[in-house]
């Protein structure tokens, strides 16, 4: 359904404000959408699928397209998680991109429990939680770089402390020898 809304938004832009108008004009009475969907047990036909997802029918096609983009981003993460050859930097960038799109969607649509988008956003949130549970893998480079950064922040003050003490000791030794020499010269 979201894919349909996404495609309608791409192709027909302003012709249909929501899927319901497209459905009533082009799908409702067309017998091709009343055929059984192969390999799907939950719905007897495309019309049955649409009738069971009525909360999507009245949503703006533009808003459904935004949801589709975020779900597509999540699917990309699942694919990368399943692929052991994935580029770590790409994986991290795509994770950040998903979170950014997710937060932007929530903000743009002002999603709350009484929002018409709440059910769809809830599904998205649940899918993301499932993803995090399934793929708790993060590249080891991230851990090492965090350890390296912590090490640097600890090592620098120690280094400066040692350097200061050595410099201070050398300064004291030089001053002590000058004081000693001046005492000898005065005697």
Rosetta blueprint (number, residue, H / E / L):
1 X L
2 X H
3 X H
4 X H
5 X H
6 X H
7 X H
8 X H
9 X H
10 X H
11 X H
12 X H
13 X L
14 X L
15 X L
16 X L
17 X L
18 X E
19 X H
20 X H
21 X H
22 X H
23 X H
24 X H
25 X H
26 X H
27 X H
28 X L
29 X L
30 X L
31 X H
32 X H
33 X H
34 X H
35 X L
36 X L
37 X L
38 X L
39 X L
40 X L
41 X L
42 X L
43 X L
44 X L
45 X L
46 X H
47 X H
48 X H
49 X H
50 X H
51 X H
52 X H
53 X L
54 X H
55 X H
56 X H
57 X H
58 X L
59 X L
60 X E
61 X H
62 X H
63 X H
64 X H
65 X H
66 X H
67 X H
68 X H
69 X H
70 X H
71 X H
72 X H
73 X H
74 X H
75 X H
76 X H
77 X H
78 X H
79 X H
80 X H
81 X H
82 X H
83 X L
84 X L
85 X L
86 X L
87 X L
88 X H
89 X H
90 X H
91 X H
92 X H
93 X H
94 X H
95 X H
96 X H
97 X H
98 X H
99 X H
100 X H
101 X H
102 X H
103 X H
104 X H
105 X H
106 X H
107 X H
108 X H
109 X L
110 X L
111 X L
112 X L
113 X L
114 X L
115 X L
116 X L
117 X L
118 X H
119 X H
120 X H
121 X H
122 X H
123 X H
124 X H
125 X H
126 X H
127 X H
128 X H
129 X H
130 X H
131 X H
132 X H
133 X H
134 X H
135 X L
136 X L
137 X L
138 X L
139 X L
140 X H
141 X H
142 X H
143 X H
144 X H
145 X H
146 X H
147 X H
148 X H
149 X H
150 X H
151 X H
152 X H
153 X H
154 X H
155 X H
156 X H
157 X H
158 X H
159 X H
160 X H
161 X H
162 X H
163 X H
164 X H
165 X H
166 X H
167 X H
168 X H
169 X H
170 X H
171 X H
172 X H
173 X H
174 X H
175 X H
176 X H
177 X H
178 X H
179 X H
180 X H
181 X H
182 X H
183 X H
184 X H
185 X H
186 X H
187 X L
